[in-house]
Amino acid sequence: MRTVQKEIQLPAARRGFHLITHEILEAIPEIRQIKTGMLQVFIKHTSASLTINENADPTVRQDFESHFNKMVPENAPYYRHTYEGSDDMPAHIKASLLGPSVMIPITNGRPNLGAWQGIYLCEHRDYGGSRRVVVTAWGE
C-alpha cells in the first residue's frame, strides 16, 4: 500500500464558496500512481469548511453563500461568542454543518468524482486569511 500526505496553504479567499479541486490535485501528483484508493482532504480551521458540489455553474456557489447567510445569520441576539466579530460565530456554525473534510475514491490515478463535481473551500469569514489543508492519498 502506498500512502502520501502533504500539507498545503491555500491563498486567502473572500467569503464564499470556491473551487479548489485543481489546487488539491496539483499538490499531490503522486495520486497518479494509485490504481485503487482514497483521497482525504482536511481543513485545519474552525471557521472554514470543505464540501463537494457543482463545478460548472458559478451561480450554484453564489446560491450556497446566499442560503447559508440566511440560514445562519450574523448578529443573532443569542450568540455569546461575539468578541471576534459578527461573522465569527456564524462561521463556526457553518463550518460544523459542512464539516472539515471530504473523502473521494481514487480510481486509476484520478479522483473518482462525478462529471459535475468539484471540491469547494467554504470560506465563512469576511477576512479569513490563508487556509491550511492536509491532503492524504492511500491505496494500491
N, C-alpha and C positions, 0 to 999 in steps of 0.2 A: 504494500500500500504506500502511496506517495502522499505526503502532506506538505502544503506550502501555506505560510501565513505572513502577511505583511500589514503594517500599519501605515495608512496614508493620511495626508492632510488635504482636505477639500478647501478651496478658497471660500472666503466669506460670500454668502449669497443673501440677497434681500429676502424678506419674509415671503414665504410661498412654497410651492411645490416645484422641485427642479429635477429634471432627468440627469442621472449620474451614471447610467449604465456604461457609457464609453469610458469614463474615468476609472471605474472599477475594473473593467476588463483590461485597460491599458496598464494598470498597476500590477496585474498578475498574469503575465503571458504564459507562465508555467501551466496554466489551466489546459493549454492545448495538448499537454502530454497525458491528460487523464481521460481515459475512454469512458469510464462509468464512475460517477462520484457525486459529491455535493459541494456546493459553494455557499458559504455563510458570509453575510456582510453585517457587521455590528457597529453601531454608532456609540461613541463614548461620551454621551451628553444627555442631560435630563430635560432639555428644552428644545430638542430636535428629534426627529424620528425617521424611520425608513418604511417604505411600503412598495408594493409592485402594482402598477396600473397602466393605463393607456399611454402609449409612447408616441402617438402620431398627432393627435389634435391638441394643441396647447390650451384650448378653451376648457378641456377637462381639468387641467391643473388649476386654472383660474376659478372654476366652479368648486373644486375641492377647497380652495382658500376661502371663498365666499361662504360656503356651507359651514366649515369649521369655525369661522369667526362668528357666525350666527349661533351655532350650537354651543360654543364655549366663549361667551363674551368677555371683554375686558371690563374692569371696574364693577364686577358683581359685588353687591353690598356685603355678602357673606364671606368674601375672601379675607383671610387673616395675613397671608404671606404677600405683603404689598410693598416691602421696602426695596425691592429690586426693579420696580417699575410696573406699570399697569399691564404690560404684555407678558410678565414673567409667570404668574400663576396660571393663566390660561395656557401658556406654552408647556408647562409641566403636565397639565391635564391632557392636552392634545397629544403630547409625546407618549403618555401612558395609554391612550386609546389606540394609537397606531403601533407602538412598540419600537424597541431599539434594534431589531434585526429582521433579516429576511433569509430564507433558505431556498436555494434553487438547485434542481438536479443538473448534473453535468453529463452530457451525452456526446461522445466523440469529440471531446476537447472544447465544447462550447456550452454555455448555459442554455438549458432546455426551456427557454421562455416561449410563450405564445407569440404569434405574429405581431400582435399589437401591445405586447407587454414590455415595460421598462422599469428600472429601479429608480425610485424617487428619493431624493433628500427632501424631507419635510422640515423646512426652517420655520419655527414658530415664534421666533423673536424678531423684533424690528431690526435690531443690530446684533445678531448672534455671534458674529465673528467666524473665523475658520473653524472647521469641524474635523475631528479625528475619527477615522473609521478603521476597524480591523477587518481584513478580508482573509478568509481561510478557505482553502480548497483541499479536498482529500478524495482519494479513490484509487482506482487501478487503471 
